[in-house]
Amino acid sequence: MHVPETYRAPDLSWTLQVMRRHPLALLASDGTRMLHASHVPVILRDAPQAASAGLDGRVLIGHMNRANPHWDSLSDGLPVLLVFSGPDGYVSPSVYGFTPAAPTWDFTTVHVRGTVRPLQGDEATLGVVSATVKTLEAEFGNGWDMSESLAYFRRILPGVGAFEIVIESVEAMFKLSQEYDQPTREWVIAWFAGDERCGNPRLAELISKVPAASHRTARRGSSA
């Protein structure tokens, strides 16, 4: 992924936030005769304790339906790409209040490359499923206790394929109108915060928090 310096993550916490809040990642890998791509829930097995720690060498865990042909194509050491897609939205030139101008698309994404290892055995698979439920319930649920459903989990395990991915590299892109002066950025923030069709409060929040590009002067228009 090409990431201009202007749009790089301010620090690792921004990357981790996209991965944590948008854990349904696109998993892509080569198969025997085709490229496979599946949307799968993926979480970090152990998150780094500091923003400076980095992600290389850390392990992601996830699972998919064994009936998915993608599962049969996975093998130990196979290179894979995971794409985590964060908040995004269209910016109309009408937002800027000046001409000439061009439309663009603000977005956030994280690309993770690594090698996959399909897990064998019910206990390893159950461990991944349980850890995923616990993590996602804490982030998005209401504290549901899975203990009374573990017997059900065990009954459906034959249809679940669990895997680990060892991270080799991470690229994150936060295209959040950093190249504009602050008044223009405020117009973009207001666009995403309030527009009924294109409203995206989360994206507006990120734009308000990301540092502006220090090397730039006010831009007059942008392209996607």
N, CA and C atoms as a LAMMPS dump frame, in Angstrom:
ITEM: TIMESTEP
0
ITEM: NUMBER OF ATOMS
672
ITEM: BOX BOUNDS ff ff ff
-5.0000000000000000e+02 5.0000000000000000e+02
-5.0000000000000000e+02 5.0000000000000000e+02
-5.0000000000000000e+02 5.0000000000000000e+02
ITEM: ATOMS id mol type element x y z
1 1 1 N 0.843 -1.181 0
2 1 2 C 0 0 0
3 1 3 C 0.883 1.236 0
4 2 1 N 0.583 2.167 -0.883
5 2 2 C 1.329 3.425 -0.92
6 2 3 C 0.764 4.367 0.137
7 3 1 N 1.62 4.792 1.073
8 3 2 C 1.183 5.675 2.157
9 3 3 C 2.038 6.939 2.122
10 4 1 N 1.512 8.061 1.591
11 4 2 C 2.262 9.314 1.637
12 4 3 C 2.583 9.695 3.082
13 5 1 N 3.702 10.335 3.274
14 5 2 C 4.145 10.697 4.623
15 5 3 C 3.076 11.487 5.369
16 6 1 N 2.346 12.332 4.666
17 6 2 C 1.307 13.16 5.289
18 6 3 C 0.248 12.32 5.986
19 7 1 N 0.002 11.109 5.457
20 7 2 C -1.104 10.303 5.95
21 7 3 C -0.677 9.134 6.836
22 8 1 N 0.557 9.136 7.292
23 8 2 C 1.009 8.056 8.169
24 8 3 C 0.4 8.209 9.563
25 9 1 N 0.266 7.088 10.272
26 9 2 C -0.301 7.107 11.62
27 9 3 C 0.576 7.923 12.553
28 10 1 N -0.01 8.799 13.364
29 10 2 C 0.787 9.577 14.317
30 10 3 C 1.6 8.697 15.257
31 11 1 N 1.022 7.574 15.701
32 11 2 C 1.742 6.582 16.498
33 11 3 C 0.966 5.276 16.449
34 12 1 N 1.502 4.245 17.08
35 12 2 C 0.917 2.909 16.982
36 12 3 C -0.499 2.842 17.549
37 13 1 N -0.828 3.69 18.494
38 13 2 C -2.156 3.635 19.105
39 13 3 C -3.25 3.867 18.069
40 14 1 N -2.984 4.678 17.038
41 14 2 C -3.974 4.907 15.987
42 14 3 C -4.213 3.628 15.191
43 15 1 N -3.137 2.916 14.89
44 15 2 C -3.255 1.65 14.163
45 15 3 C -4.023 0.622 14.984
46 16 1 N -3.667 0.495 16.244
47 16 2 C -4.335 -0.469 17.114
48 16 3 C -5.815 -0.144 17.263
49 17 1 N -6.152 1.123 17.264
50 17 2 C -7.55 1.512 17.426
51 17 3 C -8.398 1.032 16.242
52 18 1 N -7.856 1.157 15.015
53 18 2 C -8.586 0.659 13.851
54 18 3 C -8.749 -0.855 13.931
55 19 1 N -7.691 -1.55 14.308
56 19 2 C -7.752 -3.01 14.385
57 19 3 C -8.72 -3.467 15.469
58 20 1 N -8.78 -2.736 16.578
59 20 2 C -9.642 -3.121 17.687
60 20 3 C -11.108 -2.801 17.419
61 21 1 N -11.368 -1.652 16.838
62 21 2 C -12.749 -1.218 16.629
63 21 3 C -13.354 -1.745 15.336
64 22 1 N -12.509 -2.28 14.456
65 22 2 C -12.995 -2.804 13.179
66 22 3 C -12.355 -4.173 12.929
67 23 1 N -12.674 -5.15 13.785
68 23 2 C -11.963 -6.432 13.743
69 23 3 C -12.407 -7.385 12.623
70 24 1 N -13.465 -7.033 11.887
71 24 2 C -13.846 -7.882 10.762
72 24 3 C -12.949 -7.53 9.585
73 25 1 N -11.856 -8.26 9.46
74 25 2 C -10.829 -7.953 8.472
75 25 3 C -11.047 -8.761 7.196
76 26 1 N -10.509 -8.25 6.094
77 26 2 C -10.482 -8.989 4.842
78 26 3 C -9.181 -9.773 4.793
79 27 1 N -9.284 -11.099 4.784
80 27 2 C -8.129 -11.99 4.703
81 27 3 C -7.951 -12.421 3.257
82 28 1 N -6.787 -12.125 2.675
83 28 2 C -6.51 -12.474 1.287
84 28 3 C -5.268 -13.342 1.207
85 29 1 N -5.334 -14.372 0.367
86 29 2 C -4.187 -15.26 0.173
87 29 3 C -4.317 -15.964 -1.165
88 30 1 N -3.197 -16.471 -1.666
89 30 2 C -3.195 -17.226 -2.917
90 30 3 C -3.664 -18.643 -2.672
91 31 1 N -4.529 -19.123 -3.555
92 31 2 C -4.92 -20.52 -3.539
93 31 3 C -4.211 -21.265 -4.648
94 32 1 N -4.655 -22.476 -4.926
95 32 2 C -4.018 -23.279 -5.969
96 32 3 C -4.217 -22.665 -7.345
97 33 1 N -5.452 -22.206 -7.606
98 33 2 C -5.745 -21.659 -8.926
99 33 3 C -6.376 -20.272 -8.875
100 34 1 N -6.542 -19.713 -7.692
101 34 2 C -7.198 -18.419 -7.586
102 34 3 C -6.781 -17.7 -6.317
103 35 1 N -7.085 -16.414 -6.274
104 35 2 C -6.881 -15.616 -5.076
105 35 3 C -8.119 -15.746 -4.194
106 36 1 N -7.912 -16.073 -2.923
107 36 2 C -9.019 -16.181 -1.978
108 36 3 C -9.106 -14.917 -1.135
109 37 1 N -10.332 -14.519 -0.805
110 37 2 C -10.559 -13.375 0.077
111 37 3 C -11.797 -13.648 0.915
112 38 1 N -11.664 -13.508 2.23
113 38 2 C -12.78 -13.773 3.142
114 38 3 C -12.786 -12.721 4.247
115 39 1 N -13.98 -12.329 4.666
116 39 2 C -14.114 -11.448 5.816
117 39 3 C -14.19 -12.303 7.079
118 40 1 N -13.253 -12.069 7.989
119 40 2 C -13.146 -12.893 9.189
120 40 3 C -12.873 -12.011 10.411
121 41 1 N -13.407 -12.378 11.577
122 41 2 C -13.073 -11.642 12.8
123 41 3 C -11.668 -12.005 13.254
124 42 1 N -10.851 -10.992 13.497
125 42 2 C -9.448 -11.206 13.866
126 42 3 C -9.1 -10.297 15.03
127 43 1 N -8.402 -10.838 16.014
128 43 2 C -7.969 -10.045 17.167
129 43 3 C -6.496 -10.328 17.454
130 44 1 N -5.851 -9.396 18.136
131 44 2 C -4.495 -9.628 18.613
132 44 3 C -4.536 -10.567 19.81
133 45 1 N -3.66 -11.568 19.796
134 45 2 C -3.616 -12.475 20.932
135 45 3 C -3.115 -11.751 22.176
136 46 1 N -2.095 -10.928 22.007
137 46 2 C -1.566 -10.122 23.106
138 46 3 C -1.236 -8.747 22.554
139 47 1 N -1.961 -7.729 22.988
140 47 2 C -1.706 -6.372 22.513
141 47 3 C -0.447 -5.82 23.154
142 48 1 N 0.319 -5.006 22.411
143 48 2 C 1.513 -4.389 23.003
144 48 3 C 1.143 -3.449 24.136
145 49 1 N 1.997 -3.37 25.12
146 49 2 C 1.721 -2.538 26.286
147 49 3 C 2.045 -1.074 26.057
148 50 1 N 2.868 -0.767 25.045
149 50 2 C 3.255 0.616 24.784
150 50 3 C 3.14 0.906 23.296
151 51 1 N 2.828 2.175 22.99
152 51 2 C 2.651 2.565 21.591
153 51 3 C 3.941 2.437 20.795
154 52 1 N 5.078 2.379 21.474
155 52 2 C 6.373 2.283 20.791
156 52 3 C 6.831 0.839 20.61
157 53 1 N 6.044 -0.115 21.102
158 53 2 C 6.486 -1.507 21.102
159 53 3 C 6.483 -2.13 19.72
160 54 1 N 5.6 -1.696 18.835
161 54 2 C 5.531 -2.268 17.499
162 54 3 C 4.714 -3.55 17.467
163 55 1 N 4.378 -3.994 16.236
164 55 2 C 3.541 -5.177 16.058
165 55 3 C 4.26 -6.331 15.376
166 56 1 N 5.421 -6.1 14.796
167 56 2 C 6.134 -7.176 14.106
168 56 3 C 6.411 -8.323 15.071
169 57 1 N 6.085 -9.535 14.624
170 57 2 C 6.308 -10.724 15.434
171 57 3 C 5.147 -11.075 16.349
172 58 1 N 4.201 -10.176 16.508
173 58 2 C 3.049 -10.484 17.355
174 58 3 C 2.066 -11.356 16.594
175 59 1 N 1.114 -11.932 17.303
176 59 2 C 0.239 -12.953 16.73
177 59 3 C -1.207 -12.483 16.734
178 60 1 N -1.859 -12.638 15.587
179 60 2 C -3.295 -12.428 15.444
180 60 3 C -3.975 -13.788 15.417
181 61 1 N -5.184 -13.868 15.943
182 61 2 C -5.949 -15.106 15.89
183 61 3 C -7.309 -14.827 15.271
184 62 1 N -7.841 -15.825 14.577
185 62 2 C -9.143 -15.681 13.94
186 62 3 C -9.712 -17.039 13.581
187 63 1 N -10.893 -17.016 13.003
188 63 2 C -11.525 -18.281 12.603
189 63 3 C -12.471 -18.044 11.439
190 64 1 N -12.775 -19.129 10.731
191 64 2 C -13.724 -19.082 9.619
192 64 3 C -14.449 -20.415 9.518
193 65 1 N -15.451 -20.449 8.669
194 65 2 C -16.211 -21.671 8.421
195 65 3 C -15.353 -22.643 7.614
196 66 1 N -15.244 -23.891 8.097
197 66 2 C -14.446 -24.888 7.371
198 66 3 C -15.042 -25.222 6.004
199 67 1 N -16.332 -24.907 5.797
200 67 2 C -16.943 -25.14 4.485
201 67 3 C -16.479 -24.117 3.454
202 68 1 N -15.851 -23.046 3.909
203 68 2 C -15.308 -22.027 3.017
204 68 3 C -14.099 -22.606 2.28
205 69 1 N -14.097 -22.613 0.939
206 69 2 C -12.933 -23.146 0.207
207 69 3 C -11.619 -22.463 0.582
208 70 1 N -11.717 -21.263 1.092
209 70 2 C -10.516 -20.552 1.53
210 70 3 C -9.773 -21.339 2.607
211 71 1 N -10.531 -21.983 3.488
212 71 2 C -9.912 -22.737 4.591
213 71 3 C -8.994 -23.825 4.067
214 72 1 N -9.435 -24.555 3.062
215 72 2 C -8.638 -25.663 2.534
216 72 3 C -7.364 -25.171 1.849
217 73 1 N -7.325 -23.896 1.473
218 73 2 C -6.14 -23.368 0.788
219 73 3 C -5.063 -22.899 1.763
220 74 1 N -5.407 -22.784 3.055
221 74 2 C -4.442 -22.288 4.04
222 74 3 C -3.497 -23.396 4.477
223 75 1 N -2.214 -23.063 4.561
224 75 2 C -1.211 -24.032 4.994
225 75 3 C -0.166 -23.304 5.825
226 76 1 N 0.561 -24.048 6.639
227 76 2 C 1.585 -23.444 7.5
228 76 3 C 2.568 -22.615 6.687
229 77 1 N 2.765 -21.378 7.109
230 77 2 C 3.749 -20.52 6.472
231 77 3 C 3.257 -19.783 5.246
232 78 1 N 1.983 -19.963 4.867
233 78 2 C 1.452 -19.29 3.682
234 78 3 C 1.382 -17.778 3.919
235 79 1 N 1.927 -16.948 3.014
236 79 2 C 1.822 -15.487 3.173
237 79 3 C 0.371 -15.037 3.01
238 80 1 N -0.064 -14.138 3.869
239 80 2 C -1.428 -13.624 3.807
240 80 3 C -1.408 -12.11 4.017
241 81 1 N -2.494 -11.489 3.597
242 81 2 C -2.714 -10.063 3.816
243 81 3 C -4.038 -9.886 4.533
244 82 1 N -4.032 -9.094 5.594
245 82 2 C -5.253 -8.719 6.303
246 82 3 C -5.479 -7.229 6.116
247 83 1 N -6.705 -6.847 5.771
248 83 2 C -7.054 -5.442 5.606
249 83 3 C -8.143 -5.087 6.615
250 84 1 N -7.824 -4.166 7.513
251 84 2 C -8.783 -3.641 8.478
252 84 3 C -9.257 -2.278 7.961
253 85 1 N -10.55 -2.109 7.762
254 85 2 C -11.092 -0.872 7.216
255 85 3 C -11.781 -0.068 8.307
256 86 1 N -11.261 1.143 8.546
257 86 2 C -11.833 2.019 9.554
258 86 3 C -12.816 3.005 8.948
259 87 1 N -13.152 4.071 9.672
260 87 2 C -14.113 5.055 9.178
261 87 3 C -13.659 5.69 7.868
262 88 1 N -14.623 5.972 6.984
263 88 2 C -14.315 6.615 5.718
264 88 3 C -15.519 7.415 5.251
265 89 1 N -15.294 8.307 4.292
266 89 2 C -16.403 9.082 3.771
267 89 3 C -16.007 10.011 2.645
268 90 1 N -16.98 10.332 1.808
269 90 2 C -16.795 11.216 0.658
270 90 3 C -16.814 12.676 1.091
271 91 1 N -15.883 13.455 0.535
272 91 2 C -15.832 14.896 0.802
273 91 3 C -16.211 15.637 -0.473
274 92 1 N -17.345 16.325 -0.464
275 92 2 C -17.795 17.107 -1.609
276 92 3 C -17.011 18.416 -1.693
277 93 1 N -16.659 18.877 -2.904
278 93 2 C -15.983 20.166 -3.043
279 93 3 C -16.784 21.332 -2.47
280 94 1 N -18.091 21.151 -2.339
281 94 2 C -18.917 22.216 -1.777
282 94 3 C -18.55 22.516 -0.329
283 95 1 N -17.878 21.583 0.312
284 95 2 C -17.503 21.754 1.718
285 95 3 C -16.467 22.863 1.877
286 96 1 N -15.555 22.997 0.9
287 96 2 C -14.391 23.852 1.084
288 96 3 C -14.711 25.342 1.076
289 97 1 N -15.716 25.723 0.322
290 97 2 C -16.055 27.127 0.268
291 97 3 C -15.173 27.925 -0.667
292 98 1 N -14.404 27.267 -1.556
293 98 2 C -13.588 27.966 -2.535
294 98 3 C -13.503 27.118 -3.796
295 99 1 N -13.133 27.763 -4.885
296 99 2 C -12.917 27.093 -6.16
297 99 3 C -11.617 27.616 -6.761
298 100 1 N -10.948 26.845 -7.645
299 100 2 C -11.303 25.484 -8.016
300 100 3 C -11.053 24.503 -6.876
301 101 1 N -11.756 23.388 -6.916
302 101 2 C -11.603 22.34 -5.913
303 101 3 C -11.957 21.006 -6.55
304 102 1 N -11.612 19.935 -5.898
305 102 2 C -11.911 18.6 -6.418
306 102 3 C -12.396 17.72 -5.272
307 103 1 N -13.271 16.765 -5.571
308 103 2 C -13.746 15.858 -4.521
309 103 3 C -12.653 14.894 -4.087
310 104 1 N -12.835 14.313 -2.928
311 104 2 C -11.897 13.298 -2.446
312 104 3 C -12.637 12.368 -1.501
313 105 1 N -11.901 11.408 -0.967
314 105 2 C -12.46 10.436 -0.021
315 105 3 C -11.493 10.327 1.15
316 106 1 N -11.943 10.711 2.329
317 106 2 C -11.128 10.518 3.529
318 106 3 C -11.361 9.097 4.039
319 107 1 N -10.296 8.442 4.505
320 107 2 C -10.446 7.058 4.946
321 107 3 C -9.324 6.663 5.887
322 108 1 N -9.549 5.558 6.577
323 108 2 C -8.552 4.977 7.47
324 108 3 C -8.479 3.482 7.204
325 109 1 N -7.267 2.956 7.113
326 109 2 C -7.12 1.524 6.856
327 109 3 C -5.791 1.027 7.389
328 110 1 N -5.748 -0.248 7.722
329 110 2 C -4.527 -0.901 8.189
330 110 3 C -4.33 -2.177 7.384
331 111 1 N -3.145 -2.341 6.801
332 111 2 C -2.789 -3.556 6.07
333 111 3 C -1.747 -4.32 6.887
334 112 1 N -2.034 -5.569 7.156
335 112 2 C -1.119 -6.422 7.91
336 112 3 C -0.689 -7.589 7.034
337 113 1 N 0.606 -7.781 6.899
338 113 2 C 1.14 -8.93 6.164
339 113 3 C 1.808 -9.877 7.154
340 114 1 N 1.654 -11.167 6.895
341 114 2 C 2.255 -12.154 7.767
342 114 3 C 2.12 -13.541 7.202
343 115 1 N 2.379 -14.534 8.041
344 115 2 C 2.232 -15.935 7.637
345 115 3 C 1.211 -16.607 8.541
346 116 1 N 0.429 -17.484 7.935
347 116 2 C -0.675 -18.113 8.648
348 116 3 C -0.302 -19.514 9.116
349 117 1 N -0.929 -19.946 10.212
350 117 2 C -0.8 -21.322 10.686
351 117 3 C -2.168 -21.827 11.085
352 118 1 N -2.777 -22.731 10.297
353 118 2 C -4.051 -23.32 10.704
354 118 3 C -3.861 -24.131 11.976
355 119 1 N -4.779 -24.005 12.901
356 119 2 C -4.681 -24.711 14.18
357 119 3 C -5.409 -26.042 14.118
358 120 1 N -4.861 -27.009 14.823
359 120 2 C -5.434 -28.347 14.85
360 120 3 C -5.971 -28.655 16.253
361 121 1 N -7.035 -29.411 16.314
362 121 2 C -7.561 -29.868 17.595
363 121 3 C -8.655 -28.969 18.148
364 122 1 N -9.596 -29.608 18.857
365 122 2 C -10.739 -28.889 19.397
366 122 3 C -10.344 -27.845 20.436
367 123 1 N -9.377 -28.162 21.288
368 123 2 C -9.036 -27.239 22.37
369 123 3 C -8.416 -25.953 21.826
370 124 1 N -7.546 -26.086 20.831
371 124 2 C -6.942 -24.902 20.235
372 124 3 C -7.999 -24.054 19.543
373 125 1 N -8.919 -24.712 18.842
374 125 2 C -9.988 -23.987 18.157
375 125 3 C -10.909 -23.313 19.16
376 126 1 N -11.274 -24.029 20.197
377 126 2 C -12.134 -23.454 21.233
378 126 3 C -11.447 -22.266 21.91
379 127 1 N -10.148 -22.356 22.087
380 127 2 C -9.412 -21.249 22.686
381 127 3 C -9.514 -19.988 21.856
382 128 1 N -9.41 -20.119 20.526
383 128 2 C -9.529 -18.965 19.641
384 128 3 C -10.941 -18.403 19.676
385 129 1 N -11.943 -19.281 19.584
386 129 2 C -13.332 -18.828 19.603
387 129 3 C -13.652 -18.127 20.917
388 130 1 N -13.244 -18.709 22.026
389 130 2 C -13.528 -18.129 23.341
390 130 3 C -12.843 -16.776 23.517
391 131 1 N -11.574 -16.685 23.093
392 131 2 C -10.848 -15.427 23.209
393 131 3 C -11.488 -14.345 22.344
394 132 1 N -11.958 -14.748 21.151
395 132 2 C -12.61 -13.794 20.252
396 132 3 C -13.912 -13.292 20.851
397 133 1 N -14.716 -14.213 21.386
398 133 2 C -15.977 -13.812 22.015
399 133 3 C -15.72 -12.864 23.175
400 134 1 N -14.76 -13.204 24.013
401 134 2 C -14.455 -12.374 25.18
402 134 3 C -14.029 -10.967 24.759
403 135 1 N -13.166 -10.897 23.749
404 135 2 C -12.667 -9.596 23.292
405 135 3 C -13.766 -8.762 22.653
406 136 1 N -14.555 -9.363 21.763
407 136 2 C -15.586 -8.616 21.063
408 136 3 C -16.748 -8.256 21.987
409 137 1 N -17.048 -9.124 22.938
410 137 2 C -18.108 -8.811 23.897
411 137 3 C -17.711 -7.616 24.758
412 138 1 N -16.431 -7.551 25.13
413 138 2 C -15.958 -6.424 25.932
414 138 3 C -15.981 -5.126 25.135
415 139 1 N -15.697 -5.217 23.84
416 139 2 C -15.62 -4.017 22.999
417 139 3 C -16.992 -3.555 22.503
418 140 1 N -17.852 -4.528 22.145
419 140 2 C -19.106 -4.169 21.471
420 140 3 C -20.363 -4.686 22.171
421 141 1 N -20.209 -5.629 23.091
422 141 2 C -21.374 -6.258 23.712
423 141 3 C -21.764 -5.626 25.03
424 142 1 N -22.422 -6.441 25.86
425 142 2 C -22.881 -5.933 27.164
426 142 3 C -22.497 -6.858 28.31
427 143 1 N -21.327 -7.525 28.123
428 143 2 C -20.833 -8.368 29.203
429 143 3 C -21.417 -9.759 29.247
430 144 1 N -21.887 -10.269 28.113
431 144 2 C -22.487 -11.605 28.071
432 144 3 C -21.506 -12.658 28.565
433 145 1 N -21.99 -13.544 29.418
434 145 2 C -21.187 -14.634 29.984
435 145 3 C -21.358 -15.876 29.11
436 146 1 N -20.252 -16.338 28.497
437 146 2 C -20.334 -17.467 27.569
438 146 3 C -20.322 -18.832 28.253
439 147 1 N -20.156 -18.883 29.571
440 147 2 C -19.926 -20.155 30.258
441 147 3 C -21.046 -21.156 30.02
442 148 1 N -22.281 -20.697 29.956
443 148 2 C -23.396 -21.623 29.767
444 148 3 C -23.543 -22.069 28.316
445 149 1 N -22.761 -21.499 27.424
446 149 2 C -22.838 -21.863 26.003
447 149 3 C -21.623 -22.655 25.532
448 150 1 N -20.685 -22.969 26.44
449 150 2 C -19.483 -23.68 26.027
450 150 3 C -19.782 -25.066 25.467
451 151 1 N -20.794 -25.73 26.012
452 151 2 C -21.162 -27.045 25.476
453 151 3 C -21.653 -26.914 24.034
454 152 1 N -22.394 -25.85 23.769
455 152 2 C -22.843 -25.595 22.395
456 152 3 C -21.661 -25.281 21.493
457 153 1 N -20.719 -24.475 22.003
458 153 2 C -19.518 -24.182 21.225
459 153 3 C -18.829 -25.475 20.804
460 154 1 N -18.705 -26.403 21.747
461 154 2 C -18.011 -27.662 21.444
462 154 3 C -18.744 -28.451 20.358
463 155 1 N -20.072 -28.374 20.323
464 155 2 C -20.827 -29.121 19.312
465 155 3 C -20.594 -28.568 17.908
466 156 1 N -20.338 -27.273 17.796
467 156 2 C -20.17 -26.689 16.465
468 156 3 C -18.7 -26.58 16.043
469 157 1 N -17.776 -26.975 16.925
470 157 2 C -16.35 -26.86 16.612
471 157 3 C -15.929 -27.593 15.334
472 158 1 N -16.531 -28.762 14.986
473 158 2 C -16.098 -29.432 13.753
474 158 3 C -16.257 -28.577 12.501
475 159 1 N -17.115 -27.571 12.57
476 159 2 C -17.309 -26.697 11.408
477 159 3 C -16.496 -25.43 11.452
478 160 1 N -15.638 -25.289 12.471
479 160 2 C -14.873 -24.054 12.655
480 160 3 C -13.391 -24.305 12.386
481 161 1 N -12.8 -23.444 11.572
482 161 2 C -11.368 -23.504 11.314
483 161 3 C -10.675 -22.31 11.954
484 162 1 N -9.822 -22.562 12.928
485 162 2 C -9.116 -21.479 13.627
486 162 3 C -7.689 -21.367 13.1
487 163 1 N -7.126 -20.166 13.194
488 163 2 C -5.783 -19.946 12.667
489 163 3 C -5.068 -18.865 13.466
490 164 1 N -3.75 -18.872 13.338
491 164 2 C -2.893 -17.814 13.858
492 164 3 C -2.173 -17.151 12.689
493 165 1 N -1.89 -15.879 12.815
494 165 2 C -1.089 -15.161 11.822
495 165 3 C 0.031 -14.427 12.555
496 166 1 N 1.26 -14.747 12.207
497 166 2 C 2.415 -14.048 12.765
498 166 3 C 2.67 -12.816 11.905
499 167 1 N 2.637 -11.644 12.528
500 167 2 C 2.762 -10.378 11.802
501 167 3 C 4.202 -10.147 11.347
502 168 1 N 4.355 -9.831 10.064
503 168 2 C 5.674 -9.502 9.515
504 168 3 C 5.811 -8.017 9.211
505 169 1 N 4.72 -7.365 8.841
506 169 2 C 4.771 -5.925 8.579
507 169 3 C 3.375 -5.337 8.691
508 170 1 N 3.325 -4.055 9.026
509 170 2 C 2.06 -3.336 9.173
510 170 3 C 2.184 -1.986 8.484
511 171 1 N 1.191 -1.65 7.665
512 171 2 C 1.09 -0.336 7.045
513 171 3 C -0.262 0.26 7.405
514 172 1 N -0.262 1.485 7.857
515 172 2 C -1.515 2.153 8.225
516 172 3 C -1.608 3.48 7.489
517 173 1 N -2.8 3.788 7.001
518 173 2 C -3.019 5.049 6.293
519 173 3 C -4.213 5.76 6.892
520 174 1 N -4 7.016 7.256
521 174 2 C -5.049 7.853 7.831
522 174 3 C -5.153 9.114 6.97
523 175 1 N -5.968 9.027 5.929
524 175 2 C -6.161 10.171 5.023
525 175 3 C -7.3 11.006 5.588
526 176 1 N -6.959 12.061 6.31
527 176 2 C -7.93 12.812 7.099
528 176 3 C -7.801 14.323 6.865
529 177 1 N -7.634 14.704 5.607
530 177 2 C -7.579 16.117 5.224
531 177 3 C -6.453 16.874 5.925
532 178 1 N -5.349 16.165 6.231
533 178 2 C -4.236 16.817 6.931
534 178 3 C -3.585 17.926 6.106
535 179 1 N -3.742 17.883 4.772
536 179 2 C -3.036 18.833 3.928
537 179 3 C -3.695 20.213 3.883
538 180 1 N -4.832 20.359 4.526
539 180 2 C -5.538 21.639 4.508
540 180 3 C -5.261 22.468 5.758
541 181 1 N -5.511 23.779 5.627
542 181 2 C -5.376 24.645 6.788
543 181 3 C -6.527 24.377 7.761
544 182 1 N -6.41 24.879 8.973
545 182 2 C -7.381 24.539 10.008
546 182 3 C -8.802 24.994 9.683
547 183 1 N -9.019 26.197 9.13
548 183 2 C -10.401 26.563 8.779
549 183 3 C -11.046 25.579 7.808
550 184 1 N -10.287 25.13 6.802
551 184 2 C -10.83 24.167 5.847
552 184 3 C -11.116 22.84 6.53
553 185 1 N -10.217 22.415 7.404
554 185 2 C -10.432 21.17 8.144
555 185 3 C -11.691 21.257 9.013
556 186 1 N -11.956 22.408 9.564
557 186 2 C -13.165 22.578 10.368
558 186 3 C -14.415 22.397 9.512
559 187 1 N -14.357 22.866 8.256
560 187 2 C -15.492 22.654 7.362
561 187 3 C -15.698 21.164 7.085
562 188 1 N -14.595 20.437 6.895
563 188 2 C -14.697 18.992 6.645
564 188 3 C -15.245 18.28 7.887
565 189 1 N -14.77 18.675 9.054
566 189 2 C -15.268 18.088 10.309
567 189 3 C -16.769 18.307 10.434
568 190 1 N -17.219 19.514 10.149
569 190 2 C -18.647 19.828 10.243
570 190 3 C -19.458 19.003 9.24
571 191 1 N -18.871 18.773 8.074
572 191 2 C -19.532 17.961 7.035
573 191 3 C -19.81 16.546 7.548
574 192 1 N -18.813 15.922 8.117
575 192 2 C -18.995 14.555 8.599
576 192 3 C -19.774 14.495 9.912
577 193 1 N -19.709 15.554 10.69
578 193 2 C -20.405 15.544 11.978
579 193 3 C -21.901 15.755 11.828
580 194 1 N -22.32 16.464 10.75
581 194 2 C -23.716 16.838 10.707
582 194 3 C -24.507 16.479 9.48
583 195 1 N -23.853 16.174 8.352
584 195 2 C -24.597 15.903 7.133
585 195 3 C -25.426 14.628 7.262
586 196 1 N -26.695 14.688 6.872
587 196 2 C -27.596 13.55 7.054
588 196 3 C -27.209 12.365 6.174
589 197 1 N -26.732 12.634 4.964
590 197 2 C -26.391 11.545 4.053
591 197 3 C -24.982 11.024 4.267
592 198 1 N -24.047 11.94 4.514
593 198 2 C -22.634 11.555 4.617
594 198 3 C -22.112 11.635 6.04
595 199 1 N -23.01 11.79 6.992
596 199 2 C -22.583 11.946 8.374
597 199 3 C -21.772 10.763 8.88
598 200 1 N -20.683 11.041 9.523
599 200 2 C -19.828 10.011 10.097
600 200 3 C -19.119 10.633 11.297
601 201 1 N -19.798 10.652 12.457
602 201 2 C -19.208 11.313 13.634
603 201 3 C -17.848 10.767 14.02
604 202 1 N -17.626 9.469 13.834
605 202 2 C -16.337 8.887 14.187
606 202 3 C -15.228 9.445 13.303
607 203 1 N -15.516 9.602 12.007
608 203 2 C -14.535 10.169 11.102
609 203 3 C -14.27 11.631 11.446
610 204 1 N -15.329 12.361 11.779
611 204 2 C -15.163 13.756 12.193
612 204 3 C -14.261 13.856 13.416
613 205 1 N -14.432 12.938 14.356
614 205 2 C -13.602 12.933 15.564
615 205 3 C -12.136 12.687 15.235
616 206 1 N -11.869 11.746 14.337
617 206 2 C -10.482 11.451 13.969
618 206 3 C -9.831 12.64 13.267
619 207 1 N -10.574 13.308 12.38
620 207 2 C -10.022 14.467 11.68
621 207 3 C -9.672 15.564 12.675
622 208 1 N -10.505 15.724 13.702
623 208 2 C -10.252 16.766 14.694
624 208 3 C -9.036 16.462 15.56
625 209 1 N -8.646 15.185 15.645
626 209 2 C -7.554 14.777 16.52
627 209 3 C -6.224 14.598 15.802
628 210 1 N -6.257 14.276 14.508
629 210 2 C -5.007 13.989 13.81
630 210 3 C -4.219 15.273 13.622
631 211 1 N -2.901 15.239 13.816
632 211 2 C -2.09 16.444 13.597
633 211 3 C -2.111 16.859 12.13
634 212 1 N -2.169 18.153 11.873
635 212 2 C -2.098 18.652 10.506
636 212 3 C -0.692 18.451 9.961
637 213 1 N -0.573 18.385 8.638
638 213 2 C 0.743 18.238 8.01
639 213 3 C 1.566 19.49 8.267
640 214 1 N 2.725 19.334 8.873
641 214 2 C 3.523 20.482 9.293
642 214 3 C 4.197 21.191 8.136
643 215 1 N 4.365 20.488 7.003
644 215 2 C 5.144 21.049 5.904
645 215 3 C 4.299 21.791 4.887
646 216 1 N 2.993 21.782 5.032
647 216 2 C 2.143 22.264 3.963
648 216 3 C 1.643 23.69 4.194
649 217 1 N 1.212 24.3 3.119
650 217 2 C 0.413 25.504 3.198
651 217 3 C -1 25.107 2.806
652 218 1 N -1.949 26.013 2.926
653 218 2 C -3.34 25.678 2.632
654 218 3 C -3.48 25.173 1.21
655 219 1 N -4.131 24.031 1.061
656 219 2 C -4.374 23.448 -0.243
657 219 3 C -5.665 23.988 -0.815
658 220 1 N -5.748 24.04 -2.14
659 220 2 C -6.976 24.471 -2.829
660 220 3 C -7.429 23.338 -3.725
661 221 1 N -8.08 22.348 -3.091
662 221 2 C -8.56 21.198 -3.838
663 221 3 C -7.684 19.991 -3.608
664 222 1 N -8.26 18.81 -3.793
665 222 2 C -7.535 17.556 -3.598
666 222 3 C -8.153 16.506 -4.481
667 223 1 N -7.431 15.463 -4.766
668 223 2 C -7.97 14.353 -5.556
669 223 3 C -7.896 13.083 -4.749
670 224 1 N -8.809 12.165 -5.018
671 224 2 C -8.896 10.933 -4.249
672 224 3 C -7.657 10.086 -4.474
